[in-house]
Amino acid sequence: MPDTEHRKVITRSAYQRWEVCCPAGHSYLAVLFVWGSMLALSFRLFWCINRYAVNLFVWDDWIFYDVLSAKSRWWKTFVLQDGPHREGVGVLLASFLLKLTSWNSRVNGFTIGIAIVLATVLAIYLKVRVFGTIGFSDVIIPFMFLTLAQWEIFLGGPGPSDSAFPLLLTMAYCLAWIQSNRTLRLAQVLVINFLLIFTGFGLFIGAITVLLLALECYQHARAKDRKNAIISLVALLLATASVAAFFYGYVFSPAADCFRFPDGNPARYLWFVALMFARFMGIKHHLAFASIAGVAVLILLIAFLVSHVAQLWKKGWARPASLVITIVIAYPLLYACATAVGRICFGIEASQSSRYMTLLILAFFGAYFHLLAQRRSRWQIVFLAVLFTAVFSGSIQRNHKEMEGIAAGRRAWKQCYLKTENVPACNASTNVEIYLPKQERELQRKLQYLKQNRLNLYATGN
């Protein structure tokens, strides 16, 4: 599509949605309402991090010990593999900040929090770029992105590369795709795609980029636009090379000793994914209802995705909304399916882990965009109300008891170890483990290194 026509499409879309998103005379009120809500929810998020994050490396956090103690070069850190994914920009940035704070692991929580807040800002900006201006209904965006359903990622363990930075980069990726300048668009898409592939579970974007560029190349070829077809083909080859680079030296590691594929009952994969989406909405105590609600959400998301893929196939990038919706729904669906495959061996209850919620935000964000893209009607308002209720109930669920329990256990372990320096005794007395149970000797060695260099739990004013 020519650049001028691309700009016209975005402009038309903006004016068409003005009345829906922002009734006359209410624009400034809507802006204050949405941004005010975002600031309030951001404050709540950082308050929780400050209160519950403990300066103690736990589980996946020990990847920072390996990086910092070995004084690895930035490229080696960037491509470092931890489980099924690589670490990328998240660990690079967090490692730099840890060096400045005597390896205070609370920095990770705040880094992740900042990444989520920035993702929220970009999400609101993306909505304005696609649909026009800010409307009162957009308050759903901060409630989606700043939900406490994802509390576990802020308290140590998953790390910033796992899902927080992929969420932020995905928002930048979507904005890149709707750039009106074609050269700038492809350049930004390819760079962000590369960063995503190497940063945590952003790796699934690689497949989406290849498919979208292949579609663009096909459409130019079908229109006999040779020049643009060649440009798209080159971009496609570069995106494919990024995927190939990810697998250079890669070792498949599911990070679960019980992993097996396929599961004895493949239907459990679907159930697992459905329960993940139900958990995001705060439905976690009634298994039957959670299963029904989760399956319903899954069916709707697939229907939305098919609808917008069909739009892209017919009209190309003529509808920026369809392009964005395709990305932000396809990605979390791929992630959820991969999570089910990798974690089903832990039991169906593993679907309720809050660490899996962050990337599911994108699916609900896509559903919101889908509803905005429909013609204004009574049904649109009803479905927006249903979506807001689902997101709101998940966002405000009180997880403080769980967070306090985790924080108290880790504080107790930390105090126990500072007094006794006995890992097995502290594990037993607090019922908390911070590292692989069969590698106590290695953990003891690492803790002694921290003591000798007065880092992390041994740092002054820790």
N, C-alpha and C positions, 0 to 999 in steps of 0.2 A: 504494500500500500504506500503511495507517495506520502512524503512527510506532511505536506499541506493538508491532504485529505485526512491524515491521522489526527492532526490538530483540530480539524473541523468536527470530527467524530466526538472527541473528548469535550469540546465546547458545547456541542448539541446535547450530549448526555448531561452536562452540568445544568443547562437551562431546563431540560426536561424534568430534572429531579428537584429543582428549586422549590416548587410548591409542596412536594411531598415531604422533603426533609426540613424545610425552614419556612413556615407560613409568614406572610408579610407582617412586619413589625415585631417579629420575635427573634431575629437573627442574633442580636447581641445577648439577649437572655439565654438563648440556646448555647452560645459560645461560653458564657459564664457558667452555665449549668454543667456542661460537659467537662470543661477544663477544671472547674472547681471540684467536681466529683473525682477527677483523676488525681488532683493534688491530695484530696482527703484520703483516697485509697492508697496512694503512694506513701503517705505518712503512716498509715496503718501497717503497710508492708515493712517499712524500715523500723518501725517501733517493734514489730515482732522479731525481726532479725537481731536488733540490738538486745532484746530481752532474752532470746532463746539460743542464739548462736554461741558455741563454746570454743575457746581457743585450744583445740585438740584435734589433731589429724585422726580421722576415722575412715576406715574402709577405702573407698576410691581416692580419698584425699592424699593417701600415701604416694600417689603418683607425683605429687609436688616434691616430696622428699627425694624421690629418685631423680627428678629433673634438677632440683636445686643443689643437691649434694654432689651430683656428677658434673655440675656446671656445664650442662649441655649447650651446644650452639643452637641458635634460634631455629634453624631449619630442621635439625634433628628433633627438637621439641615439637615443632609443627607437625611432623609426620609420625610422631610417636603413637604407637597403637596401644590402646587399653581396652581389652575385651574385643567386641566386634567392630569398634570404630577407632578413628584416629582423633588426636586431641586438637589440632588446629589452633585458631586464634584465641580461643577461650583460655587455654592453659598458658599460652604465650603471655597474654595480658596479666592474668592472675599471678603468674610466676614473677613477673616484674614487680607487681605490687607487694607480693610476699617478701621479696628481698628488702623492700623499704621498711618493713614492719617486723623484722626479726621472725619471719615466717608465722605471723599471727593468722591462723586459719579463719578467723572471723572475717577477714578481708574477702574471702571467697563468697560469703553470704551477701556482703554488700555489693560486690562486683556483679553477682547474679541479679540482685535487686535492681541495680542501675541498668543492667541489660534489659530486664523486663519492662522497666519504666520507659526506656528509650524505644523499645518495640511498641509500646502503647502509643507514644507520640507519633511514631511513623505510621501506625495503623490508622489513627485519626486523620493524619495528613493524606494517607492513601484513599480514605473514604472521600475526602474533599476533592482529590484529583479525579476520582472516577465519577462521583455523583454530584458534585457541585459545592455545597457549603455544609456547615455543621447544623444539624437539627437536633431536637430534643431526644429523639430516639437513639442518637449516637452515644448516649450515656451508657448504653449496653457495652460499648467497646472497652472502657476502663474496667467495668465489672468483669468482663471476660478475661482480660489480660492480667489484671492484678488480683485474681482470685486466690484465696488462701487454700483452695483445694490442692495447690501445688506446694504446700508448705515444706515438704521434705527437702526440696532442692536448696533451700536457704540455710539449712542447719548443718550442712556438711555431709559429704558422701558422694552424690552424683557429680559434683564439680560443674564449673561454668560451661564447659564444652559440650556436655551431655545434651542439653536441650535449650538452655537459656540463650546462648549465642546463636544457635540455629534459628530460634524464633526471631531474634533481632535481625539476623541476616536475611531471613525469608521476607520480612517486610521491605527491606532494602531491595531485594530481588524483584518483588512485585512492582515496586516503583520504577525499577530499571526497565521492566518490560513495557511500561506504558509511556516511556520517553518518546517525544515526537521526533527527535533527531535520530535517524536510523543508525548512523555510525556510533553515536554515543550510546544508544540503546544496546546494541550488540556488544560493544566493549564492556559496558557495565554488567550486562548479563553474564558474560563469560568470566569476568573477574570474580563476581560474587558467587557464581556457580562453583568455581574452583575452591573458594574459601569454604563454602558450605559442604562440599564433598569431603573435605579434610577436617571439618569441625563437627565432632560428635555425630548425632543421628541426622545431621544435615546431608549425609551421604545419599539419601533417597532422592534429593533434588536432582542429582546427576541424571537419573533416568528420565525425569520430567523434562529437563532441559533438552536432552537429545530428541525426545519425541516432539516437543514443540518446534524445535529448529528443523526437524525433518518435515513436519507439516508445513512450515513456512516455505521451505525449499520446494516442496511439491506444488504448493499453490502458485509460486512464482513461475515454476516450470509449466504448469497447466495454463497460466496466463501468457506464456511465451515471453516472459520478462527475463531474458537471458542474464542481463547484468545483475539484477537482484537475486536471481536463482544461484548464480555463482558465489555472490557474497554470503548468502545463507548457507550454501554448501561448505564454504570455508569455515564459517562459524560452527556448523555442525561437526566438522572434523576436529576442530579445536575442543569442542565440548566433549567429544568422544575420547580425545586424547587425555582430557582431565580425568575422566572415569578410569581409563587405562592406567594413568599415573597413580591413582589411588591403590590399585591392585599390585603395583610394583613392590615386591617384598612383603606383601600382605600375607598374614597367616590367619586362617579362619579360627576364631576363638569365641565361642558362644558365652563364655563367662558363667557357665552353669554346668557343674559336674554331672547333673542328671539329664542334660540335654539329649534328646533323641528326636529324629524326624523320619517319617511322620508319626504323629501321636496315634495311639491305638484307636482313638475315637476322634476322627478329624472334625466332627461337629463341635467339639469342645473349643476349637479355635474361634469359631463364630461366637460362641457363648462368651468366651474370654473377652473378645473385642467389644461385644455389646455391653458387658459389665464395666469395661473401662469408661465407655461413654456415659453410662448411668452414674458411675462414681463422680464424674466431672459435674454432673447436675446435683450432686449431694444425695443421690439415692443409693444407700449402701446397707440398710438394715432389713429390707424386705426383698429377699432374693427373687421371688416370682415377679413382683412389680418391677424390680430393677432389670430383670431379664427382658420383660416385655417392652419397657421404656427404651432400653438400650438397643434392642432389635429394631424398634420403630425409628429411632434416630439414625441407625445404620442404613436402613432402607431408604429413608428420605435423603440422606447424604449421597448415596449411590445414584438415586434418581436425579438429584440436582447436578451431580457430576456428569452423568450421561447427557443430560439436557444441554449443558454448556459446552461439552466436547463436540456435540452435534452442531452447535452454533459456530464453533471455531472451524469445523470441517466445511461448513457451508459458506461462511462469510469471512473467514480469516480473522484478522485483528480488528475488524470493523466495530466490534463491541468490546471495549477494554474490560468491562465488567465480567464478561464471560471468560476472558483470559485470566484475570485475577482469581475468579471463583474456581476455575479448573485447577490452578496451582494450589490454592489454600485448602481445597478439599482433598485432592489426590494425594498430597504429601502426608497429612496425618493418617489417612486411610492406609497408606503403605507402611507408615511407622507402626500403627496399631496392629496390623497383620504380622509384621516382623516381631513385635513385642510378644504377641500371642505364641508365635512359633518358638521363640527363645525362652519364654518363661512359663509355658503351660505345665512343664514338668514339676514346678513348685506347687502346683495345685491351682484351682480356679480362683482361690482367694487372693492369689498374687495380682490379679487384675485390679485390686483395690489400692495398690500402692500409689501414694500421692506423687511420687517422682515421675510417673508416666503422664501426668495431667497437662504438663506445660505445652507439649506439642499438639494436644487435642484442642487447645484454644483456637488453633487455625481452622478446624472443622466448623466450629460454631461461628467463627468470624465469616467463613464462606457462606454458611447458611443465612447469616444476616445480610450479606451482600446479595444473595439470591433473592431474598424477599424485597429488598430495595429495588432490584432490577425489574420487578413485576409491575404491571399497571396498577395504579392506585385503586383499591377496592375495599369493601368491608372485610373480605377474607384476608387481604394483606395485613390489615390492622389486627385482626384476630391472631394470625400466625406470628406477627411481631410481638404481641402480648404474651403468647405461649413461649416464644423463644426467650423473651426477657425474664419471664418467671423461672424458666429452667436455668438460665445463666445466673440469675440473682440468687436463687436458692443454693446453688453450688458455691457462689462467691462468698456468701455471708455465713456459711456453715462454721460453727465454732469448733475450731481445731486446737484451741489453746490447751485443752487438757492433754492431748497427744503431744503437742510441742513441749509443754512443761515436763511431761514424763520423760521424753527423750533428753531434754536439756538437763534435768535433775540427775538422770542416770549417768550422763557423761561427766557432769561436774563431780559426782561422787567418785567415779573411776579416776578422774584426774587427781583429786585430793588423796585418794588411796595410794595411787602410784607415787606421788610426790613424797609421801610418808614412808612407804614400804619398798618401792621399786620392785614389786613382785607381781608380774603380769597374771599368773594363774590365780593368785589369791584375790587380786582386785576383780578379775573376771567373775570369780565365785561369789564374792561378797556383794557386788553391785548388780550381778546378773546382766552385765554389759560387756560386749566384746567390741574392740575397735580395729581388729585386723583378723586375718584368716586364722581360725582356731588351731590349725595344725602347724603354724609357723611362729610359735611363741619365741623361739630363739632368735629368729630374724627380727621380730618386733623389738625384742630386748636390745639387740644391737643398735637398731635405729633410734630407740629412745635414749640410749647412752650417748649417741652422737649428738642428739638434741641437747642433752645435759652439758656435754663438754663445750658446746658452742653457744649455750644459753639461748636456744631457739624454741619457738612454739610454746609448749606448756612451761618451759623453763625460763622464758624471757622475762626480763624485769617488768613488773606491772602487768603480768599476764592475766 
